[in-house]
Each structure stands twice: as C-alpha cells, then as structure tokens.
C-alpha cells in the first residue's frame, strides 16, 4: 500500500513563507505525477501545483509567481515552497500522486488522485 505523508504546515503572518514536504512510500516514485491541492472550509478544492516525471510543472492561477513545486527523486519527496503568503492561502494542503494527470485536470469536477495524503494545515494571519 502506498502512503503519502505531508509535513511543514503551520501558522505564519501575511508575507511570510513555509515549505511543505510530502514523502511517498512507493518506488518508482519518479514515474508519478505528483502535486498539491488545497481545500478551505466552505470552498471548492483548488489546484496548487504539480510536477511530473519529466519535471514539468504547472501552477494554479492564484499561486503563480509565489509558490514553487519541486521533487527529490532520491528521497521520494515532493516539496512546495510557499512565499509571499496571503490570508487567502489559508487551507488544508494535500499531497497527491497518480500515474496520470486526470486528478489535476479534473480536480474541480470531483476527480481524486489515486493516492492522497492526510493533509497539513496552513494558516496565514494578517
């Protein structure tokens, strides 16, 4: 069974930074499309970022230019560097992994990734 474990969430003031990590138990981790989405209370799930086996990346519109996704295949770990955090970034952040891009493309239509973490809370205060 594949497990994803997120870490690095916390509370920070507006303008601050956090770095999230997600470790996946399965190898070959490098073949997965891995990324992050977030879910705030009362709102729809929102795409944050992904990276694929070719190390291509994509970002949600609201985080472009502020967040950076990266992966360390040797450590089976995915990262999300979040800079210039805003109160609107407050949410539970989930790590996702799949062999396809469908979870990213169809997230707002209810798609779920094959593997998901339990989430890590990010709270940004003004």
C-alpha positions as CSV (number, residue, x, y, z in Angstrom):
1,X,0.0,0.0,0.0
2,X,1.3,3.5,-0.9
3,X,1.4,6.1,1.7
4,X,1.9,9.9,1.4
5,X,2.9,11.9,4.4
6,X,2.8,15.6,4.4
7,X,4.7,17.9,6.8
8,X,5.7,21.5,7.2
9,X,2.4,23.2,7.7
10,X,1.8,25.8,10.4
11,X,0.9,29.4,11.1
12,X,2.6,32.4,9.6
13,X,1.9,36.0,9.1
14,X,0.9,37.5,5.8
15,X,4.0,37.9,3.7
16,X,5.8,35.0,5.3
17,X,6.9,31.7,3.9
18,X,6.5,28.0,4.5
19,X,7.9,24.9,2.9
20,X,5.7,21.8,2.7
21,X,7.1,18.3,2.2
22,X,5.4,15.1,1.1
23,X,7.1,11.7,1.2
24,X,5.8,8.8,-0.7
25,X,6.4,5.2,0.3
26,X,6.4,3.7,-3.1
27,X,9.2,3.4,-5.7
28,X,9.5,4.2,-8.5
29,X,8.2,7.4,-7.2
30,X,9.8,9.2,-10.2
31,X,7.1,8.0,-12.6
32,X,4.2,9.6,-10.8
33,X,2.5,12.9,-11.5
34,X,2.7,14.5,-8.0
35,X,1.4,17.7,-6.7
36,X,-0.6,19.7,-4.3
37,X,-4.1,20.9,-3.9
38,X,-5.8,22.7,-1.1
39,X,-9.2,22.9,0.5
40,X,-10.5,25.7,2.6
41,X,-13.8,25.4,4.6
42,X,-16.8,26.4,2.6
43,X,-14.8,26.5,-0.7
44,X,-14.1,24.1,-3.5
45,X,-10.9,22.2,-3.8
46,X,-8.3,24.3,-5.6
47,X,-5.3,23.2,-7.7
48,X,-2.0,24.4,-6.4
49,X,0.9,22.8,-8.3
50,X,2.1,19.6,-9.9
51,X,5.3,18.2,-11.3
52,X,5.7,15.1,-13.5
53,X,8.3,12.6,-14.4
54,X,9.8,15.0,-17.0
55,X,10.0,17.6,-14.2
56,X,7.5,19.8,-16.0
57,X,5.4,21.9,-13.6
58,X,2.1,23.7,-13.6
59,X,0.5,26.1,-11.1
60,X,-2.9,27.3,-10.1
61,X,-3.5,30.9,-11.1
62,X,-3.7,32.2,-7.6
63,X,-0.3,30.9,-6.6
64,X,1.8,31.6,-9.8
65,X,4.9,33.5,-9.1
66,X,4.7,32.8,-5.3
67,X,4.8,29.0,-4.9
68,X,7.4,26.6,-6.3
69,X,7.0,22.9,-6.6
70,X,10.0,20.6,-6.7
71,X,10.8,16.9,-6.2
72,X,13.8,15.0,-5.0
73,X,13.6,11.5,-6.5
74,X,16.4,10.2,-4.4
75,X,14.4,10.9,-1.3
76,X,11.0,10.1,-2.7
77,X,9.9,13.6,-1.6
78,X,7.9,16.4,-3.1
79,X,8.2,19.9,-1.9
80,X,6.1,23.1,-2.1
81,X,7.9,26.3,-1.3
82,X,5.3,29.0,-0.5
83,X,6.5,32.6,-0.4
84,X,4.6,35.8,0.0
85,X,1.8,34.0,1.7
86,X,-1.6,35.7,1.9
87,X,-4.6,35.2,4.2
88,X,-6.4,33.7,1.2
89,X,-3.8,30.8,1.2
90,X,-5.2,29.5,4.4
91,X,-6.4,26.0,3.8
92,X,-5.6,22.3,4.3
93,X,-3.0,21.3,1.8
94,X,-3.0,17.8,0.4
95,X,-0.3,15.9,-1.4
96,X,-1.5,13.9,-4.4
97,X,0.1,11.2,-6.6
98,X,-1.1,9.4,-9.7
99,X,0.2,7.9,-12.9
100,X,-2.0,10.2,-14.9
101,X,-2.8,13.9,-15.0
102,X,-6.5,13.4,-14.6
103,X,-6.7,14.4,-10.9
104,X,-5.1,17.8,-11.8
105,X,-7.2,18.4,-14.9
106,X,-10.5,17.4,-13.3
107,X,-10.0,18.3,-9.7
108,X,-12.7,20.9,-9.6
109,X,-15.1,18.4,-11.2
110,X,-14.6,15.9,-8.4
111,X,-11.6,13.9,-9.6
112,X,-9.4,12.4,-7.0
113,X,-5.8,11.2,-7.2
114,X,-5.1,7.6,-6.8
115,X,-3.0,8.3,-3.7
116,X,-3.5,11.2,-1.3
117,X,-2.1,12.3,2.0
118,X,-3.9,13.3,5.1
119,X,-3.2,16.9,4.7
120,X,-1.3,19.6,6.5
121,X,-2.9,22.9,7.7
122,X,-1.6,26.2,6.6
123,X,-2.9,29.3,8.4
124,X,-1.9,32.8,7.3
125,X,-2.9,35.7,9.5
126,X,-2.9,39.4,8.7
